[in-house]
Amino acid sequence: MHIDQWIESVPPAAVYALVGLIIGLESLGIPLPGEIALVTASIMAATGAVNPWGVAICAVLGAIIGDSIGYSIGRKGGKPLFEKLGRRFPKHFGPDHLDSAERSFHRWGMWAVFFGRFIALLRIFAGPLAGALRMPYWKFLVANVLGGVIWAGGTTLLVYQVGKVAEKWLKDFSYIGLAAAVLGGAFSAWLFKRRAAKARADHPETLGGSSGEPLESVRD
């Protein structure tokens, strides 16, 4: 079962905790599809299954707390931690991924944490790598909070609004489709009757008269 199907299958009250947990674990450094979980929950909010503010708050908290834990782990483990993870999970923590993330940190500093929230690769590395590179915690925290609020909260509200507009459009479209079907049916019935009347007028000897009796009997 995919993560989106799993979220949709749990009770609505559990969606908030599940979204916060998945995003928190991803921010901590575990490669999970946090973005898919967030978008799925936001779509559910657009249908009224869950509250959008509840989804946004849990997602923001998961992002900030998860990144902070990841920072602590990276600060204690240092770069040898990434080398060990790279040997065990080369698909996610390989040398190429690590080099790319490290170059971003050296170039952008604390803003790599902020912008990393919007990039799948950096979202996994941001917290642990900031700790391993000994970024001052206050800088990390500022970028972490700003990125978490804008990414998690903004994505939730954006998808929610788009979902509401799409739902209204589809609902209106269904009414338009129903009206078109009724009008189409009425037009088809009128056209059929018109053609039948024309056929009776063109071939009275085979189709019958206006009284409903065969024309042969009338002639007799």
N, C-alpha and C positions, 0 to 999 in steps of 0.2 A: 504494500500500500504506500502510495506517495504521501509526502508530508502534507500537501494541501487536502487530500482525501482524509487523512488522519485527523487533521484539525476540524474538518467539517463533521466528522463522525462523533466527536466528543460532546458532552453537554455544554451548552452556552457558557455556564458559569466557569467551566474549566478552560475555556479558550484564552481568557486573560492570562492565567498562570502559565499556560503552555506557550503562548507567544513570548512572554517575558523570559521563560526558561530557555527556549531555543535561541533567542537573540542574545541572551546573556552568555550561553555556552559558546556561541559563535564568536562573540566579542572577546571571550576569554582565550580563544585560540583554537577551539575545536571546529573543524570544517563542517558546519551545518548550514542548511539553506534558510538563514534567518529572513532574507528578503521575501522568499516565497511564503513563509509563515506570516509575515507582516501583511503582505498584499492579500492573502487569503482571508485573514481576520478582518481586514478593512472592507473587503467585498461583503463578508457576512454582516458587517455593521451597516452597510448600505441597504441590505435587505431587511434590517430590523432585528436580526438574530442576536446581536450583541450591541453594546454601547460603544460608539466610536471613541469617546473620551477615555473609557476604560481601557480600550485597546492601545490608545496612544500613550497613556500614562504607564501601563505595564511595559510597553515596548521601550519607552525612554528609560525607565528604571533598569530594565534588563541590559540595555546598551551601556549605560553609565557604570553600573555595578560590575558587569562582566569585563569591561575594559579595565576597570580599576584592579580587579583580581588578576587579570592577565598582566598588568603592569607589575604587580608584586611578584608574580611568578617569574617574569622575565628578569626582574632586578636581582632576584636570588639565584636564578639559574644561569644568567649571563648567556653569551653566545654559544657556549658548549651545549646548552639546552637545545638550540635550534639545529646544531649539527647532529645531535642524537635523534631529534625528531625527523630531520631530513633523511637519515638512514632508514628510519622505520616507516615514514610516510613521504616517500619521494614525490608523489603526485601533488601534494599540498605544501610541503616544506623543503622541497629540493633546493640545491644551491642557487639555481637560476632565480627561483622565487625570492629567496632570501636576499640575493644581491640586488634585485630590482627594488625590493622594499627598503633595503638599507640605503640605496642611492636616493630614494625619495625622501627619507628622513634626513639625510645629510644636506639635501638641497632645500627642503622646505621647513625643517625643524618641527616646531609644535603644530604647524598647519598640516603636516603630513598626517597627524592624528585626526584632525578635523576632516580633511578631504578624504582620508582613508575610510571614513565611515560610508562614503558613497561608492567605493570601489571594492568589489568582492575580494580581491587578493589582499589589499591592505587592511580590510576590515578584520581579517583573521590575525594579521601580524601586528596591527597598530599598538595594542596594549602591551603584549609581551616584548616587542622589539623596542618600544619606548623605554621600558624598564631595563632591558639588557644594555641599551646605549646610554643609560644613566641620565635620561632627560629629567630636569628638575620636575618634581611632582606637581608643583603649582601650575607650571606651564601645561603639563599633560592634562591636569584636571580641567583647566579652562577650555582647552580644545576638545576634551572628551565630553564635557557637558554641552557645549555648543553644538558639536557634531551629533550627539545623541538626540538632543531636542529637535534640531532641524531635520535630521534624517528620519528618525523614528516617528516623531510627532507629525512632521510635514508630510511624509509618505502616507501615513494613516488618513489624515484629513483630505489630502489630495485624491486618493483612491476612493474614499468615502463620497466626496462631492461628485466625482466623475460617475461613480456607481449610481448615485441618486438621480443624476441627470439622465443617464442611460436607461434607468428603470422607468422614469417618467416618459421618455421618448418611446420606449418599447410599448408601454401601456397605451400611449396615445396612438401609436402605430397599429396596435391590435384593434382599437376602436375604428380607426380609419379602414383597416382591412375588413372588418365586419361590415361596415357601411358599404364598402365597395362590393363585397360579396352579395349583399342584399340588392343593391342597385343592378349589379351584373345579372343576378338571377331574374329580376323583374324585366330587364331589357331582353334577356334571352327568351323569356316566356312571351313577351310582346312580339318579338321578331318571329318566333315560331308560329304564333297565331296569324300574323300578317302573311307569312309565306303559305300557310295552310289555306287561308282565305283566297289568296291569289291562285293557288293550285286548283281550288274548286271552281273558280271563275274561268280558268283556262281549259279545264277538262270536266265539264259538268256531266258528261255521259258516263264517267267511271267513278266519280267520287260521291255523288248523291246531291240532293237538293237541299233547300233551306229548311224544309219540314223534317228532315232527318230520314225520309223514306228513299229507297233507291229510285233513281231517275227512270229506270226502265218501267217500273210500276206506274209512275206518273204519266208516262207516255201512253200506257195502256188505258 
